[in-house]
Amino acid sequence: KQWYQRRVRGTRALPKSNIHRQMATYINGILKALEKNLESKSKVYDNKCLSALFLMNNYNYIRKNLQESELLQLLQDNHHDGVDLDQRYIDWIHRQMEVYRLWYQGITEAMSDNTNNAVVVRESDKLKDSQKDAIKQKFKTFNTTLEEQLRIQQKWAIPDQSFREWVRGDNIDAIVFQYKDMVQRYEKVNFSSNNRKYIIYTPDDVETTLSMFFDQKF
């Protein structure tokens, strides 16, 4: 904002509309260069989910700072191609969110009974060994992935609190209900001599674990 005001004071002789157009063109150029630089830097990360998180963090930061200054309105009023700049950043964030969500694709597929992993049984059924193994594998996949991702994503950072809670909430919505459904399907089925060896987590435990992602202090 201070930079914008200094630029305006330096162009007092021009009509106000011309000043705003020139400022918008200049700032748009800076933003495009910044966006290109961010795209390039995101490729440094081998982990696609971390690369997506890096871009989301930065797009959210740019969007928030534009909103809190006079710049967003200036750019919106003088954008020649008719693009809604605020919506553009929202769309980019959502696009990267789809990439970030790949981290839990494997466990949601494992939990689902709409895949090749389907094991449809009743409590009274006597299970074949292959059915028992399939159910065990569902929980093994879930447990291993959750623990590994906690170790990894606890070290990742989302500085903006509201954005951090939004991403955490998306993880919780995508995983906890489906996990609860899987537990209810199999907890009373005799797929092991000790089901609790595989059903390690309660749904509340899973939600607590997911809430520990991005646990960096700011």
FENHUVEN-V410427 format. One record per residue. RES is the residue in three letters. SS is DSSP state (H for helix, E for strand, C for the rest). OMEGA is omega as a letter, one per 40 degrees, with the letter a starting at -180 (999 if undefined). D_CENTER is the distance of its C-alpha to the mean C-alpha in whole Angstrom. Layout:
BEGIN
RES_SS_OMEGA_D_CENTER + RES_SS_OMEGA_D_CENTER
END
This chain:
BEGIN
LYS_C_i_30 + GLN_H_i_33 + TRP_H_i_32 + TYR_H_a_32 + GLN_H_i_35 + ARG_H_i_37 + ARG_H_i_37 + VAL_H_a_38 + ARG_H_a_41 + GLY_C_a_42 + THR_C_a_42 + ARG_C_a_44 + ALA_C_a_47 + LEU_C_i_45 + PRO_C_a_44 + LYS_H_a_41 + SER_H_i_40 + ASN_H_i_40 + ILE_H_a_39 + HIS_H_i_35 + ARG_H_i_35 + GLN_H_i_36 + MET_H_a_33 + ALA_H_i_31 + THR_H_a_32 + TYR_H_a_31 + ILE_H_i_28 + ASN_H_i_27 + GLY_H_i_28 + ILE_H_a_26 + LEU_H_i_23 + LYS_H_i_23 + ALA_H_i_24 + LEU_H_a_21 + GLU_H_i_19 + LYS_H_i_21 + ASN_H_i_21 + LEU_H_i_17 + GLU_H_i_17 + SER_H_a_20 + LYS_H_a_18 + SER_H_a_15 + LYS_C_i_17 + VAL_C_a_19 + TYR_C_i_16 + ASP_C_a_17 + ASN_C_a_14 + LYS_H_a_12 + CYS_H_i_8 + LEU_H_i_9 + SER_H_i_11 + ALA_H_i_8 + LEU_H_i_6 + PHE_H_i_10 + LEU_H_i_10 + MET_H_i_8 + ASN_H_a_10 + ASN_H_i_13 + TYR_H_i_13 + ASN_H_i_12 + TYR_H_i_15 + ILE_H_a_17 + ARG_H_a_16 + LYS_H_a_17 + ASN_H_i_20 + LEU_H_i_21 + GLN_H_a_21 + GLU_H_i_23 + SER_C_i_26 + GLU_C_a_28 + LEU_H_a_27 + LEU_H_i_24 + GLN_H_i_27 + LEU_H_a_30 + LEU_H_i_27 + GLN_H_a_27 + ASP_H_a_31 + ASN_C_i_32 + HIS_C_a_29 + HIS_C_a_32 + ASP_C_i_29 + GLY_C_a_28 + VAL_C_i_25 + ASP_C_a_23 + LEU_H_i_21 + ASP_H_i_19 + GLN_H_i_18 + ARG_H_i_17 + TYR_H_i_14 + ILE_H_i_13 + ASP_H_i_13 + TRP_H_i_12 + ILE_H_a_9 + HIS_H_i_8 + ARG_H_i_10 + GLN_H_i_7 + MET_H_i_4 + GLU_H_i_7 + VAL_H_i_8 + TYR_H_a_5 + ARG_H_i_6 + LEU_H_a_9 + TRP_H_a_10 + TYR_H_a_11 + GLN_H_a_13 + GLY_H_a_16 + ILE_H_i_16 + THR_H_i_15 + GLU_H_i_18 + ALA_H_a_20 + MET_H_a_20 + SER_C_i_21 + ASP_C_i_25 + ASN_C_a_24 + THR_C_i_24 + ASN_C_i_27 + ASN_C_a_26 + ALA_C_i_28 + VAL_C_a_30 + VAL_C_a_32 + VAL_C_i_34 + ARG_C_a_36 + GLU_C_a_37 + SER_C_a_41 + ASP_C_i_40 + LYS_C_a_41 + LEU_C_i_38 + LYS_C_i_39 + ASP_H_a_38 + SER_H_i_36 + GLN_H_i_34 + LYS_H_a_34 + ASP_H_a_32 + ALA_H_i_30 + ILE_H_i_29 + LYS_H_a_29 + GLN_H_i_26 + LYS_H_a_24 + PHE_H_i_24 + LYS_H_i_24 + THR_H_i_21 + PHE_H_a_19 + ASN_H_a_20 + THR_H_a_20 + THR_H_i_17 + LEU_H_a_16 + GLU_H_i_18 + GLU_H_a_17 + GLN_H_i_13 + LEU_H_i_14 + ARG_H_a_17 + ILE_H_a_14 + GLN_H_i_11 + GLN_C_a_14 + LYS_C_i_15 + TRP_C_a_12 + ALA_C_i_12 + ILE_C_a_10 + PRO_C_a_13 + ASP_C_a_13 + GLN_H_a_14 + SER_H_i_13 + PHE_H_i_9 + ARG_H_i_9 + GLU_H_i_10 + TRP_H_a_8 + VAL_H_i_5 + ARG_H_a_8 + GLY_H_i_9 + ASP_H_i_7 + ASN_H_a_8 + ILE_H_a_11 + ASP_H_a_12 + ALA_H_a_11 + ILE_H_a_13 + VAL_H_a_16 + PHE_H_a_18 + GLN_H_i_18 + TYR_H_i_19 + LYS_H_i_21 + ASP_H_i_23 + MET_H_i_23 + VAL_H_a_25 + GLN_H_i_27 + ARG_H_a_28 + TYR_H_a_30 + GLU_C_i_30 + LYS_C_i_34 + VAL_C_a_34 + ASN_C_i_37 + PHE_C_i_34 + SER_C_i_35 + SER_C_i_38 + ASN_C_a_35 + ASN_H_a_32 + ARG_H_i_31 + LYS_H_a_31 + TYR_C_i_28 + ILE_C_a_26 + ILE_C_a_26 + TYR_C_i_23 + THR_C_i_23 + PRO_H_i_20 + ASP_H_i_21 + ASP_H_a_20 + VAL_H_i_17 + GLU_H_i_16 + THR_H_a_17 + THR_H_i_16 + LEU_H_i_12 + SER_C_i_13 + MET_C_i_14 + PHE_C_i_11 + PHE_C_a_11 + ASP_C_i_15 + GLN_C_a_16 + LYS_C_i_19 + PHE_C_999_19
END
